[in-house]
Structure formats: structure tokens, C-alpha cells
Amino acid sequence: MKDITTIFGSMVFNDVAMQARLPKDVYKALKKTMSHGTHLELDVANAVANAMKEWAIEKGATHFTHWFQPMTGVTAEKHDSFIMPSGDGGAVMDFSGKELVKGEPDASSFPSGGLRCTFEARGYTVWDTTSYAFIKDGTLCIPTAFCSYSGEALDKKTPLLRSMEAVNKQALRILRLFGNKTAQKVVTTVGPEQEYFLIDEQMYLSRPDLMYTGRTLFGAKPSKGQKMEAHYFGSLKPRVSAYMKELDEELWKLGVYAKTKHNETAPAQHELAPIFGTANVACDHNQLTMEMMKVVAVRHGLSCLLHEKPFAGISGSGKHNNWSIITDTGVNLLEAGDTPSQNAQFLLFLTAVIKAVNEYQDSLRASASSAGNDHRLGANEAPPAIISMFLGDELTEILEAIDAGAEYKDKGRFNVEVGVSVLPHFPKDSTDRNRTSPFAFTGNRFEFRMLGSAFSIAGPNIVLNTAVAEVLGQFADELEKANDFKKALAGLIKKTYNENKRIIFNGNNYSDEWATEAKKRGLSNLASAADALPAFVSQKSVSLFAKHNVFSQVEMQSRFEIMMDNYCKTLNIEALTMIEMTKGLIIPAVIEYQNELVLLLERKKNCGVVAENVMEGRLLAKISKLSSSLIKKLDALEKAISDAKTKGDITARGKFYRSGVFAKMNELRVVVDELETLVGKNYWPLPSYGEILTSVI
């Protein structure tokens, strides 16, 4: 067995590698840049580049790339070799500080939402010194930000870094008011739980819908789905176990703290969770995790599905975003402690998050919006589309007591008694877990559960960071001018909770009663991405991000255009794929089976049997009726796609794709799925849900 501590980070130019290979003065200068954002001098960059190159070559690398995260939702890389002519017809390996710090990909070839025209090609990638370089597939990968020639952010990393700076600035103001002069930096940390499906690769290759869209567009429900609830935390199948073992090793080499692995609720569904990291590094690592999941799957004859809803009627896959705020001295500012009612600093940060989520609930909802995630939210397997917060009974009681001006007696920490003397006692957490809540406090962090499995975690964390920074700034403004800090602090906590407690809900978010109650409270219920995405560019949202220099108005508008355009394109591709599959696979199979039934009936008719009285006749009548309906639904879908082209405004087009095209897709699917239950298995051209979900043994 491989020693984890030996392989961990072996393909990362981390602090250990830096100390071993860089001169002391260069190492100190680089660390200062990494921790304080100071300018990196060219001579330092040259020394780092040379050491990085030598290390990479020793590891077998021949190329380098600026690894960045454009607004496609996946990563991008342009590879350059280290090779340079030596002047004598030979070659040398070279890598300069200039090449390390800056690259120049074609900015107009990536989604820009109108920021870059086709003829305005120049863009820059800039080294993110806070995220370690690593080697992947023989290439030195340098994590970078990506911006246009005129400085606009064209990626997901740049605004994430900006939002982290905003939180740092405002949180430090609060800490100084509490007398904390030690902390020099505050960062947000994230631990994204990644859910995914594993199916046999041949099953994947037999389904055009999976290949083109990532989800099954047709498929009758299997006789056994997840009704028995036997898969969750069940023993791992041999192929899955082997896959997970190799995936862990590959991620460990890349410095990803892959920690937890298990079966999820649905058949063929699994989860991987890492240890927390700073938000931007966690984002990098999650992108690497999703990539490696797919790469390693192929080696095992498997296919990894990251779509939010690969199978209808089966639980979809999310990505739970565990978020917290921590100082550089290791203090978690969302740690309640043994007596949370007396922990004023914790209560202030807690109420800051409550207010941020309440006031910017629409922006948070927009950050978790996509065509794929529309299938999950509100499906009683994931949170509803309504944003609310779960605090648990104890914290809610504390805040209610503060609001009422009543005394609260701390309950302390109790042990859980399970009624078996031989079993050890263990302390009870201050909160329960509420898996139906979109935004739940889980001990020393908040878990934002609305994200889809294919998401980059950058967007939701940008919104969360910026909203919290805004509220912390408001708090600091008020407290800094207070004559009596303690009195002002107590009043602020009480006022903030009172004005924002409508967002708190500790009950069952799946219930119909909650939707009614949420409406009474004035909470938003943006059912689809088409409804939610416009909230991102509301005046309130634009003002927030512009104030903290996270997004300019132009950058926000461009992102809205990209997200809504992606929504329309996704549904368009799915609709066209449905039409192609229906015409090329489904209709021929149905006709072939009907012909077989007709031949059987002819034989029986010749024997004097009445068609209506035999199985073949009744079956043929059902299929014929469905076939007529199939053609009508197919025509209606084609018309809806054509009508969508007439919607000039991107917002109107997005809403039509939801109400028009998506609705017609569902109508067509109902007919095809019923036909699957009637047409003989040997005739049906697609693997069934039952076959796919049990394909890995």
C-alpha cells in the first residue's frame, strides 16, 4: 500500500518544494507576495520560474500552461513546451519569470457576454500566487486569473479573489473593535461535497442523450429505483471501490485533501468530500476533482456523470458548499463555543450572515441557477427554490431571548445517551442537521445546499462573500462611532435579528405548508433559472458588487448574458437531441415492433381469431394511439424551437425556453417513456434505467 504522506502533494510545487529549491531571500519575498499581496519583482519571478521548471522537469513535465477558469464552467489551458533553440542547432529547456507571471490566450474565443468582440482578441492570464502550481498529465499547471485587454474579469477566479478581499477588509474592522490586534488576515473557507453517478462506459456510449447533454432525456422508471433505501452508505462494489481508491491517490498527488467517500442515496450515486480550504484554493481543487473523476472513470471502463439530474425519478446530484470565516491565527469566527449566548463576537458574525442571506436571497438563488439544477430544486431530494436558513433550536432560542429582552440560560453541552451502557457517551452538537434547508448552520459553518453537482463553486461564494462583507461593513460603521461599544453591540445584534428573522426556518422545507408560510413572510420563490437569473443584475445586486469592487456593472451584465445564453443553449441542445433520437431511434423501433405485431395478427386472423380479442391486437391499438400522439408532440416541440428564435431579448428567450420548449420536451418524453413499457425489449434501441443503474458490479 502506498504511503499517503509520501504521495500527498508530490505533484505540487508547494511550500516544502519552495523551501527546498528557492534561495532564502527569494522564498521570503514570494511568501510575502502570497500572504500580503505585495508586488513580485522580476528577479524574484525569474528565480521562482527557474526552480519551478527544474522541479517540473524532474517530475517528467515537458510543457507548462496557465490553468484558468473562464466562464464556460470548466477549466482551460494552452500548453507551451519548455524547449528553446540553443543556437547550435540543439535545444535547451527554459522558463522565464515573465512567462510564469503572465500569459496571453485569445480572449474573444471564450464567453464574454459582449465584453470582447471577435476582432478584440487580446486577453491576459495572471499568476495567482495564493494557489500552488501543480503537474497534470506531464504539464506544469500554473493557476491564473483571466482578464481582458482593458482589465475586465473574464473568469470565475478574479471576482472570487476580489470578494475574499472584501470580506477580509470588513471582518478585520470588526475584530479590531473586539480588541483583536493579532489577526492580520481573515479568509473564507469552503469544503464542497461532490456528488456524482458512476455507470458502465458502454451504457454511456449507447445513449446519445447522455453523451450530448449529460442526462437521459427518455427513460421509463425502473421497477426498483431507490425505494428500498439500501444504497446509502452501503458497502462499495468492487469496481467502485477500485475507482475511488485510484481517484483518491490522484487527488492526493495534486494536493487535494480528499477525505470522505461513500454511496449516496440513489443507485449508482456516490459522494466525495474534501477537508476545508481557503475559498479560491477550494475552487481550484474542486475543478480538479471533477476533471479527475471523469479521467479516472475511463481507466476503469466507467463513465462519471456530473449532471444535476441524469435520471428522472431518481435523486439528483448536488454540491453542498460548506462555508466559514477563519482568521490567519486559526480562529473560526462561526464557532459558537460552549456558551454561545455569551459569545458576543460569534453572535455578531452569525447575525451578519443572517442579514446577508435575507437581504440578498435573490442573488444567492441566482448563483445556484442553471438548466440542470432546475430539475433538482424543489424535487423533495434537494432544497426548494425558496431561500431560508436553519439555525437549530438552541441558537434560535438564544436569538429569540435577545430579541425579547429575556434572560437565556445556557444549556451547555450534553452527552448523547443511546441507552446501551457499553457504548461510549459523546457530546451533542449545538444544532441538528436539516437536509431540507437550503442554508443550514451545522456547528461552525453554514452549508449552502442548493448548488448543482456540475457547478463551479466560485459564483455562489462570490455572492456570499460580498453580501457578508457588505453587512460587516455596515456593522463596523455603526460600532466604530458608538460611545458605548457593549451597549451598541447588544442593540445591533437584537435589531439585526429582529429585522431579518423571517429568513429563519427550522422545519421541513419540503412541506406545502412552508411554501405558503414563506409567501406570507415575503420570501422569494424563483422556481427556475429563467426566473432567478435576472435578479443577478437588479439594481440592488449591481450596487452591492460595484461598491466592493467585486464586479463592475459591465462585468455583471456580461455574466448575466452568459448565464442566460447558456440556459437557452442547454435547452436547445436537449430539445434537438430529443428530436434526433425520436426520429432516428424511437420511431424506427416502434414501427418495427408494430410490423411484427401486424404479422402475428395476420397469422391469427387466418386462423379465425378476432384481432380485438387477442393480446397482440390490444397491444397494437395502444401503441398505434401513442404513435399518433408521438408525432403530434414531436411537431409541437419542433415548432417551439422555431418560435424561440423569434424572441430577441435574452430574458424573454430564456423564459420562453422554460415555459415553451421545456414544457413540450416533457410532453414528448411522457409518450416515449410509455412506449418503452410496451415495445419489446429486443426492439427498444436504448438501455433501460434498470440496466444502466445496475451496470456497475
Beta strands, then each sheet from edge to edge (+ up, - down):
strand 1: 63-67
strand 2: 79-81
strand 3: 83-85
strand 4: 91-93
strand 5: 102-103
strand 6: 123-127
strand 7: 134-136
strand 8: 139-148
strand 9: 186-200
strand 10: 258-263
strand 11: 269-274
strand 12: 277-278
strand 13: 302-305
strand 14: 319-327
strand 15: 389-390
strand 16: 415-416
strand 17: 426-427
strand 18: 439-441
strand 19: 446-448
sheet 1: 2+ 1- 8- 6+ 5-
sheet 2: 2+ 1- 8- 7+
sheet 3: 3+ 4-
sheet 4: 10+ 11- 9+ 12-
sheet 5: 10+ 11- 9+ 13-
sheet 6: 10+ 11- 9+ 14- 19+ 18- 15-
sheet 7: 16+ 17-
end
